[in-house]
């Protein structure tokens, strides 16, 4: 069963039972990404590592090393 089919089935059941409809698939993806990032930064602080800028620095190094045409 696909995600869309499961969502439609859950929506139908909620409607029949008079309950609130479930959130659409993918509705909270960005919230999950933010929470994952916050948790990663928190664990970095606990471990004594810098919490910010690691990804940006890595991307900057990668972009500087790329050959330009």
ChimeraX attribute file (.defattr): number of C-alpha atoms within 10 A of each C-alpha:
attribute: neighborCount
match mode: 1-to-1
recipient: residues
	/A:1	5
	/A:2	7
	/A:3	11
	/A:4	11
	/A:5	10
	/A:6	12
	/A:7	16
	/A:8	15
	/A:9	12
	/A:10	15
	/A:11	18
	/A:12	15
	/A:13	15
	/A:14	14
	/A:15	12
	/A:16	9
	/A:17	9
	/A:18	9
	/A:19	11
	/A:20	10
	/A:21	14
	/A:22	13
	/A:23	11
	/A:24	12
	/A:25	11
	/A:26	9
	/A:27	9
	/A:28	10
	/A:29	9
	/A:30	10
	/A:31	10
	/A:32	12
	/A:33	11
	/A:34	11
	/A:35	11
	/A:36	12
	/A:37	13
	/A:38	13
	/A:39	12
	/A:40	13
	/A:41	16
	/A:42	15
	/A:43	13
	/A:44	14
	/A:45	13
	/A:46	11
	/A:47	10
	/A:48	9
	/A:49	12
	/A:50	12
	/A:51	17
	/A:52	11
	/A:53	9
	/A:54	11
	/A:55	10
	/A:56	10
	/A:57	11
	/A:58	10
	/A:59	12
	/A:60	11
	/A:61	11
	/A:62	10
	/A:63	11
	/A:64	9
	/A:65	9
	/A:66	8
	/A:67	6
	/A:68	6
	/A:69	3
